[in-house]
Amino acid sequence: MGREAALLTAARGAKVTVVDLAEAKGQATVQTIISAGGTAQFVRADVTNEDDTAGMVDAAVRNHGGLHGAFNNAGIIGAGGKISDYSLADWNKVISINLTGVFVSMRAELRYLEAQGAGSIVNTASTAGLIAYPNLPADVASKHGVVGLTKQVAVDYAPKGIRVNAILPGSTMTPLAAESFGDPELRAKAESAQPIGRLGQPEEIAEMAAWLLSDGSSFVVGGAFTVDGGVTAA
Ligand SMILES: NC(=O)c1ccc[n+]([C@@H]2O[C@H](COP(=O)([O-])OP(=O)(O)OC[C@H]3O[C@@H](n4cnc5c(N)ncnc54)[C@H](O)[C@@H]3O)[C@@H](O)[C@H]2O)c1
């Protein structure tokens, strides 16, 4: 999803800073953007680390002349299991990346955006931020947390000219989902559970991210937008 959002916003003229722990994947995205005539740089960062997130904002400002939008999208599903069997280590890992990562990233971004008095932040939650899924206590809790934190920060920063919103993707065919849907039987089951009859594509999430980052969504504040083929409507 992050890759597709980077490609789409770059194609629409944004200078993009691609951030990931995975350097090779991030650099490949940057090369794709540059080959298509766009502007991009890669910054390796762990979104749970304050120095790293400060570094990603500094790099955007230093090399691209400013920061206007941020898509906080890094996340994992983590381990599965009922809460009684769920280890504290597994819990801490998911909460740390999915929720604390958004907190730490927004702090770094808002330090710059507040002084500028403008900007748009988009956080990736999940349909698991709205409804429960069996055996995913940390994922569901972390994504509900992302929705709540998005609304809370949106209220504090709207008067300062900064908009904060969340996207709630449903099952979308990305490397992360391939872990769950690699098995054709499981994939067919997941597809038939979607009112639209198929899984999402990361490009479809990127469209929502690009719109929320753009001035086209100038009155949209503190929203939590499902992009899920109708799963949460059913
Ligand atoms: N794919 C789905 O079905 C689905 C559904 C709902 C929500 N989501 C959410 O969408 C977001 C993107 O997921 P995706 O499906 O594109 O997965 P993905 O695994 O393809 O991408 C996630 C990226 O986050 C990076 N990452 C992980 N931990 C990091 C860290 N500590 N610091 C920096 N980068 C880190 C990974 O290297 C990876 O490139 C996640 O927040 C995920 O929870 C995905």
The ligand as a MOL file (V3000), in Angstrom:
LIG
                    3D

  0  0  0     0  0            999 V3000
M  V30 BEGIN CTAB
M  V30 COUNTS 44 48 0 0 0
M  V30 BEGIN ATOM
M  V30 1 N -3.1400 -6.1210 3.4350 0
M  V30 2 C -4.2630 -6.1150 4.1270 0
M  V30 3 O -5.1800 -6.9350 3.8870 0
M  V30 4 C -4.4690 -5.0820 5.1950 0
M  V30 5 C -5.7500 -4.9350 5.7500 0
M  V30 6 C -5.9640 -3.9530 6.7060 0
M  V30 7 C -4.9240 -3.1240 7.1130 0
M  V30 8 N -3.6880 -3.2990 6.5770 0 CHG=1
M  V30 9 C -2.6420 -2.3710 7.0260 0
M  V30 10 O -2.0930 -1.7170 5.9050 0
M  V30 11 C -0.7530 -1.2940 6.1960 0
M  V30 12 C 0.1470 -1.7020 5.0580 0
M  V30 13 O 0.1510 -3.0960 4.9930 0
M  V30 14 P 0.4630 -3.9370 3.6740 0
M  V30 15 O -0.6260 -4.9080 3.5190 0
M  V30 16 O 0.8140 -3.0060 2.5490 0 CHG=-1
M  V30 17 O 1.7310 -4.7280 4.2200 0
M  V30 18 P 3.2430 -4.8790 3.7050 0
M  V30 19 O 3.8430 -5.8870 4.6040 0
M  V30 20 O 3.2720 -5.0660 2.2410 0
M  V30 21 O 3.8320 -3.4300 4.0380 0
M  V30 22 C 4.1130 -3.0090 5.3380 0
M  V30 23 C 5.4720 -2.3670 5.3270 0
M  V30 24 O 5.7430 -1.8920 6.6480 0
M  V30 25 C 7.1320 -2.0600 6.8620 0
M  V30 26 N 7.4150 -2.0680 8.2910 0
M  V30 27 C 7.0830 -3.0140 9.2020 0
M  V30 28 N 7.5370 -2.6710 10.4140 0
M  V30 29 C 8.1700 -1.4780 10.2730 0
M  V30 30 C 8.8410 -0.6160 11.1650 0
M  V30 31 N 8.9670 -0.8950 12.4850 0
M  V30 32 N 9.3780 0.5400 10.6770 0
M  V30 33 C 9.2620 0.8250 9.3650 0
M  V30 34 N 8.6430 0.0520 8.4760 0
M  V30 35 C 8.1010 -1.0940 8.9230 0
M  V30 36 C 7.4610 -3.3870 6.1980 0
M  V30 37 O 8.8420 -3.4920 5.9180 0
M  V30 38 C 6.6020 -3.3190 4.9360 0
M  V30 39 O 7.3070 -2.8000 3.8290 0
M  V30 40 C -0.4160 -1.9260 7.5590 0
M  V30 41 O -0.5670 -0.9360 8.5670 0
M  V30 42 C -1.4620 -3.0180 7.7250 0
M  V30 43 O -1.7520 -3.3000 9.0700 0
M  V30 44 C -3.4290 -4.2440 5.6320 0
M  V30 END ATOM
M  V30 BEGIN BOND
M  V30 1 1 1 2
M  V30 2 2 2 3
M  V30 3 1 2 4
M  V30 4 1 4 5
M  V30 5 2 4 44
M  V30 6 2 5 6
M  V30 7 1 6 7
M  V30 8 2 7 8
M  V30 9 1 8 9
M  V30 10 1 8 44
M  V30 11 1 9 10
M  V30 12 1 9 42
M  V30 13 1 10 11
M  V30 14 1 11 12
M  V30 15 1 11 40
M  V30 16 1 12 13
M  V30 17 1 13 14
M  V30 18 2 14 15
M  V30 19 1 14 16
M  V30 20 1 14 17
M  V30 21 1 17 18
M  V30 22 2 18 19
M  V30 23 1 18 20
M  V30 24 1 18 21
M  V30 25 1 21 22
M  V30 26 1 22 23
M  V30 27 1 23 24
M  V30 28 1 23 38
M  V30 29 1 24 25
M  V30 30 1 25 26
M  V30 31 1 25 36
M  V30 32 1 26 27
M  V30 33 1 26 35
M  V30 34 2 27 28
M  V30 35 1 28 29
M  V30 36 1 29 30
M  V30 37 2 29 35
M  V30 38 1 30 31
M  V30 39 2 30 32
M  V30 40 1 32 33
M  V30 41 2 33 34
M  V30 42 1 34 35
M  V30 43 1 36 37
M  V30 44 1 36 38
M  V30 45 1 38 39
M  V30 46 1 40 41
M  V30 47 1 40 42
M  V30 48 1 42 43
M  V30 END BOND
M  V30 END CTAB
M  END
